[in-house]
Amino acid sequence: MMIGGDKEMINYLDPIFDSLAPGIGNPPRSPNRKSLDGTAEFGYLRCGSNGAGHFVKMVHNGIEYGITSCAQLMRPFPPSIFARLDL
């Protein structure tokens, strides 16, 4: 969840967000992560003031849809064509 709003209100509503979020799960933590505080790895994040969460989610969706569109455009090509690329 990408949440926008006053810090005080987000802190007040934190138990609700925590219960709705998926949680950490079983994957190992990122080895190079410098800060372990915050709520991002629990599945929710305060993105800024009112409307910031919606904006961040729109940017995320745009990137995701772009990647999906590229994958769809590349489907007709045989996998061997990508083996020659140095990606």
Contacts in CASP RR format, 6 or more apart in sequence:
PFRMAT RR
TARGET T0000
AUTHOR 0000-0000-0000
METHOD contacts of the structure
MODEL  1
MMIGGDKEMINYLDPIFDSLAPGIGNPPRSPNRKSLDGTAEFGYLRCGSN
GAGHFVKMVHNGIEYGITSCAQLMRPFPPSIFARLDL
1 17 0 8 1.000
1 20 0 8 1.000
1 21 0 8 1.000
1 43 0 8 1.000
1 44 0 8 1.000
1 45 0 8 1.000
2 44 0 8 1.000
2 45 0 8 1.000
2 47 0 8 1.000
2 52 0 8 1.000
2 53 0 8 1.000
2 54 0 8 1.000
2 56 0 8 1.000
2 57 0 8 1.000
2 60 0 8 1.000
3 10 0 8 1.000
3 17 0 8 1.000
3 44 0 8 1.000
3 45 0 8 1.000
3 46 0 8 1.000
3 47 0 8 1.000
3 53 0 8 1.000
4 10 0 8 1.000
4 46 0 8 1.000
4 47 0 8 1.000
4 48 0 8 1.000
4 49 0 8 1.000
4 50 0 8 1.000
4 51 0 8 1.000
4 52 0 8 1.000
4 53 0 8 1.000
4 54 0 8 1.000
5 46 0 8 1.000
5 48 0 8 1.000
5 49 0 8 1.000
5 50 0 8 1.000
5 51 0 8 1.000
5 52 0 8 1.000
6 49 0 8 1.000
6 50 0 8 1.000
7 46 0 8 1.000
10 17 0 8 1.000
10 46 0 8 1.000
14 39 0 8 1.000
17 39 0 8 1.000
17 44 0 8 1.000
18 39 0 8 1.000
18 42 0 8 1.000
18 44 0 8 1.000
20 44 0 8 1.000
21 39 0 8 1.000
21 42 0 8 1.000
21 43 0 8 1.000
21 44 0 8 1.000
22 42 0 8 1.000
22 43 0 8 1.000
23 41 0 8 1.000
23 42 0 8 1.000
23 43 0 8 1.000
24 41 0 8 1.000
24 42 0 8 1.000
29 36 0 8 1.000
29 41 0 8 1.000
39 45 0 8 1.000
39 46 0 8 1.000
45 56 0 8 1.000
47 53 0 8 1.000
47 55 0 8 1.000
47 56 0 8 1.000
74 82 0 8 1.000
END
